[in-house]
Amino acid sequence: MLIAIIVMCEVMFWVLLGAGLLVRYRWRRRRLSTILLVCVPLLDVVLLAASVVDLRSGSEASLRHGLAVAYIAYSVMFGHRTMRWADRKYAHRYVGGPPPIKPPAGGWPRVRVETVTWLQILAAYVIAWMVTGVVVWAVDDVAATEPLIMFTVGLARVVIIAAIWPVSWLVSVLRDPNRYVEDETSQGRRIAAPPRAADSTR
């Protein structure tokens, strides 16, 4: 049952997001659009409540409860980012808005982007622990929620694996700092490095 609720929350996320953008840009109803988009975070509350009710009814924590916690943490941390991306994409495609901002191709700007993304993943992991704490407190049964705690501990692997990207970009920039030339107009896009001065001894 809880898996079905998780799937329903994901489907409703995109339904509400799509409806909100449609109402905003096609019908010019910004107030109604705002109401629809504000309803999106309520899905996390529904999922959290469903998890607590399921555990309090006698169920032992399992993978489905861990997935619920991970989903909530991801939604809290990255939901607004996804909504902002969809808003820019829709506005660009249908109403002539500016194109979505692409990440820098490389150099220190790319290192910063990847580092910020990794910090957001780390923050999502912290949120996962906060949600787990709320569930454990609400259920008030450590034995029943112990598998959930162990699942959240295991989520640390995601944080560790995600660190590969900023570290690899950092190593790439440090090994070849002239590969990308950063200035305010290029925003990290690759441009030709300036030619070296001729050797005066030749």
N, C-alpha and C positions, 0 to 999 in steps of 0.2 A: 504493500500500500504506500509506504513512504517513497519507494522508487518512483511510483506513479506521480506522487506529489512533486518530486524533484523535476521530473519531465514536464509536468504541467507548469511549474514555475518558469522553466526555461522557455517553453512555448509562449506563455503569457508575457514574458519579458519582451519578446520580439513583437508580439501582437500589440502590446501597449505602446512600444516604441514606434512601430510603424504607423499606428493610428494617430499618435501624437504628432508625428512629422507630417502625415497626410493632412490632418486638420489645420496645422500651422501654415503650411505652404500652399495648399490647394484651396482651402476654404477661408483662410485668413482669420481663423478663430484662435488667437493666441491664448486667451484665458482657458478655453476648453483644452487646448493642447497642453498647457501647463498642468492642468488637473490630471490629465492622462499620464503625463510623465512623472508627476509626483507619486502616482499610484505604484510605480515600478518598485521603489524600495519596500513597499508593503508586502511584496512577495517574499522577501527575506524573513519578515516577521511571521508570515503564515507558515513557512517552512520550519522555522525555529520552534514555533508552537506545536506543529505536527510532530516534530522529533521528540519534544518533551512529553507530549501526550502518549506517544507510542511507547516510550520507555516507562512511564509511570503506570501504564496498563499492564506491566509485567514482562514486557519484552526485554531481552538482554541486548546491549549495544552490539552492533555488527557493522559490516561494511556499509550498509545503507545509511546508517547514522553518521559514519565518517564522511561519506560522500555529501551528505546534507551540510555538515560543518564546512567542508572544503568549498562547496558551492556558495554558501553564505559569505565566507571570507573573500572569495574571488569577486562576488557580486558587490560587496561593500567597497573593495579596493579598486576594482576595475570597471564597475558598472557605469559610473559617470563618464569615464574615458571612452567606453564603447558608445555611449549615447552621444557624446560630443563628436566622435568620428562619424557616426551614422548621420548626424545632423549636417555636418559639412558635406558629406557625400551626397545626401539628398538635395541640399541646396545647390550644389554645383551641377548636378545632373539635370534638375528640373526647373530651377529658377535662375540659372546663370550666376550662381555665387562663385566665390573663389575656389579653386581646387583644394582638396585636402593637403595638408602639409606633409611632404615626404620626409622620412628620416635622412639625416646627412649620409652621404655615401661613405664617409670614412673620416680619418683624422681625429683630432681631439673632440670635435663636436659629436662624432659617433660614440666615442668613449663616454662622454657625458650622458648621452641618451641611453646607452646600455646600462650605465651605472644607476641612473634614476629608475629605470625599469626594474633592475635587480632590487633596489631599495624598496620599491613598491611591492615586489614579491615577498621580501622580508617582512614588510608591514602586514601583508595579507596573512603570513604565517602567525604573526603576533595576534591578529584578529581571530584567526582560527583557534588559538589558545583561549582567547577571551570568550568566544562562543562556547567552546568546550567547558570552560569554567561555569558559564551560566547554566548549561545543560546539567552538569554534575550537581550544581547547587539546587536546581529546580527538582531534579529527580530524587536527590538525597539518598542515593544508594551507590556507594563506591564500588561494590562488587559488580553491580549491573553495568556500570559505566566504565569499568576498567578497560575493556577492549576499545572504547572510544578514545580514551587517553592514549593508549598505545598507538592507535591510528594517527592521532595528531602528532605524536613523537615522530612517527615515520614520515610525516610530511616534510620534515627537515631535509630529506633527500632532494626534494624539489628545489629548495633554496640553494643547496650545494651545487646541484647540476646547473641551475640557472646562472650561477656565478661564472660558468665557463665563458659565456659571451662577453661580459665586460672585461674579463681578464685577457681573453684572446685578442680583443681589439686593443687593449692597452699594450700588450706585448708587440702587436703588429706596428703600432705607432712608434714605440720606443726603438724597435729594430730598424725602422726606415722612416725617420721623421720628415724627410723631404718628399715622401710619396704624395702627401696631401699638403697643400698650402692653404692655411686658414685665413680668411679675411671676412669682413662684414658682408660682402656681396656674394661670396661663393657659398657660405653657410656649410662648409665642409665638403662641397663637391670637388671632384678631382679636377685639378688644373695643372698645367705643365709647370714643373719646378723651374726656377730661373737658372739659366746656364751658368756654369762656373767660369770664373775669369780665367783667361789663358795663362798658362805658367810663364812667368816673366823670364825664366831661364832658357826657354826654347827660342 
